[in-house]
Amino acid sequence: MPANVGVSDRWIRIILGIVFAVLAIMGIGGTVGVIIFAILAVVGIGTGLTARCPLYAAGHCSTRPKV
């Protein structure tokens, strides 16, 4: 799968992933909240670091500029 996440989109995903990780570590929202925040953190940080988003690929869209 080619990279399909642009630079600003990557930074937003990484920052939000860190925020969600902090919320999960703090235990906000009880058990269900921790699980949801942890999943969102992993997805956000993972897609931000790899510059690949499976949902973007499935929808044939990209925020990465064409070179």
Sequence and secondary structure as in RCSB ss.txt:
>XXXX:A:sequence
MPANVGVSDRWIRIILGIVFAVLAIMGIGGTVGVIIFAILAVVGIGTGLTARCPLYAAGHCSTRPKV
>XXXX:A:secstr
      HHHHHHHHHHHHHHHHHHHHTTTHHHHHHHHHHHHHHHHHHHHHT  HHHHHTT   S   
